[in-house]
């Protein structure tokens, strides 16, 4: 969703916000704006999901845009594309692929007691 959805939320409206950012100019800009809104409106804790990261350059671009934040990396993974083409879940097609394992770790992080 665009960062605009955050402007309609009340302070402390959720347990944990997720800002998902792909290493593309538009997504990075939306992530930067979302971070600014989260901070300005005191919308509670959040983490940044750096999605489809291919290398350190991608991660650095995202890190520069969102500043000091907990960043969780989901790597670019050809198995996700292959699953999409076949119309199946990556969880079923390639349960041990890097992206699937990263999403599982992200789920564990989100569900961990705070």
Secondary structure as GFF3:
##gff-version 3
##sequence-region A 1 114
A	DSSP	three_ten_helix	3	8	.	.	.	ID=ss1
A	DSSP	beta_strand	17	22	.	.	.	ID=ss2
A	DSSP	alpha_helix	25	41	.	.	.	ID=ss3
A	DSSP	beta_strand	46	53	.	.	.	ID=ss4
A	DSSP	alpha_helix	56	66	.	.	.	ID=ss5
A	DSSP	beta_strand	71	75	.	.	.	ID=ss6
A	DSSP	alpha_helix	78	86	.	.	.	ID=ss7
A	DSSP	alpha_helix	90	93	.	.	.	ID=ss8
A	DSSP	alpha_helix	98	111	.	.	.	ID=ss9
###
